Structure formats: structure tokens, C-alpha cells
Amino acid sequence: MTAFTARRTPVHKGPAGWSAILPVQPAPIQLPGNQTVDVAIIGSGFAGLAAARRLRQLDPSLRIAVLEASRLAEGASGRNSGFMIDLPHELTSDDYAGHGDDRAMIALNRQAIAFARGAVEDYAIKADYFDPIGKVNGAASATADALNRSYADHLTSLGEPNERLDAQGMQDLTGSRHYVSGLYTPGTVMLQPAGFVRGFGEGLRAAGVGIWEQTPVTTFARQGQGWTLTTPNGRVTAGKVILANNGHLESFGFATNRLMHVFLYASMTLDLPADTLKQLGGQPRWGVTPSDPMGTTMRRIDTALGGNRIITRTCASFLPGMEPSDAALERTAAVHRQKFADRYPSLRDVKQEYTWAGHLCLTRNAVSIARELEPGLFAATVCNGLGTARSTLTGIAAAEQAMGLQTDATSHFAAEAPPSKLPPKPFSTLGANAFLRYKEWRAGAE
């Protein structure tokens, strides 16, 4: 018998801010004892829900169980910045440009976005939670402006539309004089990620998919031609299993010393009162990623998304143990307050109501793991910093693989090389964190 036991389950620090600003969720629905299904999916984030929906599209008769260790949108899916990006967004590069001709990857990203749009329509997810308004790369220095120009040249060579904003244009958008320029691209969808994921999960439930919360899988083992998954609430017997647990793939013993567990940190202001909004100016909704990938991401949202708030996201930690410390959360909260004050000096006393850490998973060679690991066991993992679009795509691909299909998505992931090995510990941890600190320092005002 082949068995895989979880060495750890997800640990979250700070509230999932996007979920915290929405109405309180109903009581969790846990696994109601032993179940038998055709496909069991571990993880209810973007990948797991996408896999469940794609399976239902391919065969509406399938019995599907999605097993979530915590709650819908309380994990990484409620802790990201909500950018569903279609264009090259390589975090290890200087200006996000990919390698060579990225048209095939752009097409796949847009397939994932169209799939998500279909879920919005099918499950009556609030339209404000899926807003196709595009995004801006903001530059706060001449060096960063040069990165924007380089990225714009790359996009133009691919035939992708982009528009340069000058300093006044950035102020008109954000209400801040911090930026010297910006690069607008129209294809990004701005999510209220927790609202989207909650609606996605409830839509699948209404369609007959079992979404079981507070049901961590502690062990799964091959039993004959299928699998048995053990949870504190009972066992699930499944013909096939999809691991949609991103970096926690390694917790079950796969891709050991090949996954880079990075935590990013964010803070969100309180709901800004009317007089502060008047002082702020700018537009009510926008998203700005930094021209330097290690800079600071900013977002502004309005009442329909959970309040008139500004989100600041910066700082990164390489943590192989997959658990950030309280001290790291306190340190980054202070950095966020300063980054916010740099952009809005007249609002420096505005309170940051929520601060949290979010887990993302990368590989050194920027590949995902979306393939069959063993007969009947599939992975939809490793987002490489593109959690909303890439995870959706891996979920689609894993479902198609499980049904024996060959598609553009499955072919893409099958053609990728295995993840590169990391240097031995502690060199990998020390080196990665030193590199992150250097990149943050170099990003400077960004």
C-alpha cells in the first residue's frame, strides 16, 4: 500500500483581510462522515475550485468532494492582492518580461480568465468581484521608469496594447504624487478574491459538489485501484485524487527541496471616511503593481468590494517551514505604514486595520507541477506568484488530465521541465532571504 502522510497543515498569520471585510460566512460545512466519490480534491483555492468546475463540465455525473483544511477564502485565496493577470509577469526578472515569445502563455492565461468569467456567470457571483479594468505598473524613479519602458517594448513586440501614463496621469488615478510614470495594460481582471472564491464555492455546492471545510486531509493511501483519504471527520474513498494545495504538495513528500516557499505580507486600511476620501482624490478603484517586481503593490477598492480602503503589499520571506512568525508580521506592518505614508503623506495617520501573511510557491526554473504523480493521483500546484490565473490554469489542466484528455493546457504543463533542486539547507534559506532583502533594498522608492 502506498501512503502519504502530511508533515504539516497550513498555518496562517493575521486575518485573511479580503474575507474579513465581507459579511460573516455561514457556519462551516464539514465532512459528514465517510464518503465515496469519483474524484477527491485537496484544497479549495483557485486551483481546487477550477478543477471541480472543469470536471463537472466534462462529466456532470461525477461525484466530487473538495476537502479544505480551513474555510473558503481564509487561506492563500483570501490573502493575495486580487490581480488576475494575462500578460508575462515573471517575478524573478527585472521588469516582468518572460523569456522569448510569450504568446502561448498569454493565451493560456486568458483561457483561465475566461474560465473564471464563466464561473461568475454560472454561479451569479457579484460582478464587482470580477472587474476587468486592467492594471498599472507604477514607477517612482527614473530607474523604474526605464524598467517600464523596457517592459512596454516587450509587450509591443508581442502585439499587446499598453499605454504610458505621466506623473499627472498617475496622480489623477491614485491621488498620489509618488509616481513619476505608469504603464497601463488592459487585460488584468481585478478581483475581490475572497468574494470570488466564496461565490465560486457556493455555486459548486448548489451544483452538487461536496465542499467540505475544516476537513484537513492528514493521510491518503492507495487502496486497490483507488485512494482512501483520512480526515478528522471521516474517510473519503475516491477513484482519483487531485492535490490542489500549492506549496503543501511538499508536505505530503512530493518535490522535496524543489519548492520555494515565500510569504508576502499585506496591510489594509480601515474604511476611509468621506472627508479622507475627498482629501485623497483619485479614482475609487485601481491596482498598481511596482515596475520593479520587489517593490510595493497598491490597490484601492470601494464600498461594493468591502469598504473604501487602500491595500499595501510588500516584503517577502523565504520560509521552508511554511510558517511566518509574529515578529515578521509586526516588522512588515511597520514597513507598510511607511510605504503608505510615502505615497500619502497627508494621510500617514490613517489606521491599517488588517495585516496578514500569504503563502505563495515558486520554483527556481519558474515551472508549475500540474501532472499525474502516480496512477490516479494528479497535481495542480505551484503558482509561481501568479496565484489567481496560474492556479486556475493548473486546476483546469489537472481535471483534464484526470479525464484522459490532451489539451493546450495539459500539453503546456507536460512539456515543462521538472522543478530544479534547491541548494542544501541552511544555504538555501540564508541565501534566499539575503537575496530578497537585497532586491527590496534595490527597489527603493518602488
Buried (B, 14 or more C-beta within 10 A) or exposed (E): EEBBEBEEBBEBBBBBBBBBBBEEBEEBBBBEEEBBBBBBBBBBBBBBBBBBBBBBBBEEEBBBBBBBBBBBBBBBBBBBBBBBBBBBBBBBBBBBBBEEEBEEBBEBBBBBBEBBBEBBEBBEBBEBBBBBEBBBBBBBBEBBBBBBBBBBEBBEEBEBEBEBBEBEBBBEBBBBEBBBBBBBBBBBBBBBBBBBBBBBBBBBBEBEBBBBBBBBBEBBEBBEEBBBBBBEBBBBBBBBBBBBBBBBBBBBEBBEEBBBBBBBBBBBBBBBEEEBBEEBEBEEBBBBBBBBBBBBBBBBBBEBBBBBBBBBBBBBBBBBEBBBBEEBBEBBBEBBBEBBBBBBEEBEEBEBBBBBBBBBBBBBEBBBBBBBBEEBBBBBBBBBBBBBBBBBBBBBBBBBBBBEEEEEBBEBBEEBEEBEEBEEEEEBBEEBBEEBBEBBEEBEBB
